[in-house]
Amino acid sequence: MQIQPSAPDLYSIGQLSQTFNTSRRALRYYEAKGLLAPARDGPYRIYGRREFQRVRVIVEARRVGLTIAQIHDLLEQYEPTDHGDAQTLKAIGYLSRRLSRLEAEAQSVRAKITELEAQLSGPNKPSTVS
């Protein structure tokens, strides 16, 4: 049974999963990890504006490779009185470190590709079987 929240700022788990193209299971997992705290109406979860915004942050943060712990920390940084500036600074720090790690990995992969290409074109090039 799918409930239909009455206010436009309220969402069922199904509506939220469709909106963000994520599974209901993922939303329940985020709840279990303390990232979300939807209201309850009996057995049903009701997500409001706050949870909607948190899911938006979670989905984007997961897409760029942040861990659940980093996302939890990021969500805890939000402070409406500073218009989210602390959260933004924390996100920039996480993303900068992530970018540095990915650039190092890319450089390592490029070096391995160059090495393999050299081995394949060198004097000990494997012969092809006809």
ROPA-930342 format. One record per atom (N, C-alpha, C): z, x, y. Coordinates in steps of 0.001 Angstrom, whole numbers, plus 500000, padded with zeros to 6 digits. Atoms other than C-alpha are relative to their C-alpha. Example, Ala and Ser with C-alpha at 12.3 -4.5 7.8 and 13.67 -1.06 7.14 Angstrom:
<pts>
500000500890498810/507800512300495500/500000500900501200/499940499180498810/507140513670498940/500730499230501090/
</pts>
This chain:
<pts>
500000500844498808/500000500000500000/500000500880501242/500131499235498751/498965501403503372/500620499185501128/499414500718498870/501168500458506318/499191500287501245/500695499846498727/499676500004509736/501035499972501117/499046499993498892/502084501135512464/499450499184501167/500435500937498963/502008498708515353/499625500674501322/500285499345498720/502039501084518327/498880501025499829/501105499045500125/498985503258519069/500462501447499832/499492498638500136/501191506377519126/500730500221498676/499364499872501304/502419505789515578/498933500074498919/500983499766501050/500624506948512447/500674499977498640/499542499895501376/501042506519508731/499586501372499475/500368498708500575/500762509555506476/498500500049499717/501437500051500268/497262508430505495/499174500174501262/500728499880498731/496123508074509099/500065501430500527/499849498633499504/497517511478510020/499202500980499145/500762499087500864/495964513172506997/498499499882500273/501414500177499666/492574511678507872/499669500609501364/500229499477498651/492877512592511550/499843501518499989/500012498537500015/493542516252510736/499312500587498774/500720499552501193/491500516434507535/500871500893499120/499073499296500868/494500517559505528/500539499001498981/499532500907501053/496093516139502418/501379499428500317/498662500589499877/499085513860502255/501028500940499389/499118499046500657/500583516398499905/500389501129500962/499709498941499026/500304519082502620/501001499505501044/499063500547499006/502070516819505127/501403499883499409/498682500072500649/504889516202502640/500594501395499827/499556498609500130/505081519971502034/500550500507501335/499528499580498676/505381520635505776/501328499338500343/498728500689499791/508140518057505907/501104500699499201/499005499337500855/509959519743503001/500398501365500558/499728498682499407/509706523083504829/500646499901501377/499320500180498726/511268521588507954/499094500049501217/500926499963498874/508118521629510092/499787498617500605/500184501384499551/507900517836510346/501233499188499634/498883500906500286/510521515109510492/499589498585500393/500452501348499649/508781511726510434/501125498980499858/499066501106500146/510724508538510913/499690499304498678/500196500728501256/511131506299507882/500114498505500241/499910501457500054/510499502633507359/500016499671498521/499886500126501443/511838502143503863/499429501267499373/500576498813500647/509768504451501647/498851500638500789/501171499534499246/507068504945504299/500382500959501119/499826499051498909/506763507818506720/499226499482501208/500641500393498739/505982507002510347/500010501232500918/500149498826499147/504659509820512515/499722499561501429/500179500313498587/504995509580516279/499238501100500717/500725499037499162/503523511566519155/500469501441499750/499453498654500223/505848514548518564/499460500583498694/500476499519501293/504887514827514900/498484500224500023/501449499845499860/501207514340515779/499683501365500605/500230498711499336/501364517343518127/500395501171499105/499568498938500904/503269519406515573/498977500219498891/501031499859501031/500636518693512904/498788500722500585/501118499324499334/497970519782515372/500243501519500035/499646498579499955/499771523123515829/499984500598498591/499921499508501378/500420523511512081/498611500242499423/501347499894500576/496813522878511061/499235501168500620/500713498900499331/495407525281513642/500613501351499624/499328498747500350/498017527947512866/499682500411498561/500359499692501389/497298527711509118/498546500480499929/501416499631500005/493564527948509835/499803501463500383/500136498602499577/494040531314511556/500893500945499201/499283499143500934/496335532595508810/501469500249500269/498571499809499784/499870532242510144/500787499462498807/499148500422501108/502647531886507596/500825498777500407/499120501146499736/504933528873507267/501186500444500865/498867499498499202/507817530983508644/499586500227501454/500477499784498632/505747531991511672/499768498668500710/500245501320499408/504708528387512262/501322499329500347/498676500576499724/508327527255512002/500577500598501275/499507499310498809/509317529862514575/499236499545501243/500845500427498891/506412528865516790/500375498591500467/499636501378499646/507333525172516671/501368499934500669/498660499989499415/510948525970517489/500000500550501426/500087499423498662/509824527823520628/499630498979501068/500475500963499007/508460524688522255/501155499491500846/499017500495499039/510409523755525357/499246499247501092/500755500768499010/509079520904527505/500267500420501441/499686499639498614/510847522218530592/499177501187500489/500846498881499573/508695525363530567/498526499723499690/501375500440500279/505543523382529663/499381500751498826/500495499320501189/505282525250526359/499673501464500195/500326498595499732/505037528705527950/500597500950498959/499374499124501003/507513530295525494/499241499908498679/500762500192501226/505592528810522587/498643500709500083/501295499353499807/502305530068524003/500135501515499891/499789498551500082/503673533606524427/500263500443498569/499719499684501402/504996533581520863/498710499933499188/501275500152500716/501616532344519580/499078501182500293/500843498855499629/499795535096521489/500445501245499240/499479498846500749/502055537687519869/499595499952498530/500378500147501409/501471536341516354/498504500204499811/501455499908500138/497726536033516895/499490501416500272/500396498612499727/497430539534518377/500269500881498787/499682499220501193/499183541016515343/499072499637498839/500917500449501057/497026538939512999/498614500611500213/501301499419499675/493870540120514774/499976501492499675/499932498563500299/494965543766514486/499923500253498496/500049499843501453/495567543372510742/498603499711499467/501348500345500468/492185541683510236/498984501066500384/500907498930499581/490395544385512239/500168501224499109/499750498865500895/492048547075510080/499400499728498621/500590500365501287/491019545229506921/498481500083500060/501457499964499843/487452544869508225/499506501446500026/500389498589499938/487289548601509001/500062500619498606/499864499489501361/488504549391505489/498850499511499115/501107500551500777/485881547097503960/498691500671500389/501222499318499559/483127548648506091/499917501415499416/499978498645500565/484188552132504897/499668499961498509/500298500123501433/484069551006501258/498531499661499781/501424500340500102/480616549487501773/499152501244500220/500736498769499706/479370552735503308/500084500961498817/499803499114501152/480822554710500395/499159499543498802/500789500532501119/479191552436497808/498506500174500235/501416499820499672/475845552558499600/499583501459499794/500296498573500167/476010556360499618/499914500357498517/500035499729501439/476782556439495897/498740499443499360/501172500629500574/473907554095495119/498695500680500430/501236499359499529/471377556086497137/500022501514499853/499845498556500111/472646559592496351/499232500576498815/500736499314501064/471301562197493899/500397499535498603/499564500491501314/473308560720491027/499768498497499873/500349501426499979/471699557349491609/499754499526498565/500235500511501357/471825555261488436/498535499614499826/501391500353500260/468453554840486825/499903498524499636/500218501401500340/467004551385486453/499349499919498648/500552500212501323/466160550114483025/498759499136500131/501258500760499915/462574548939482610/499863499077498836/
</pts>
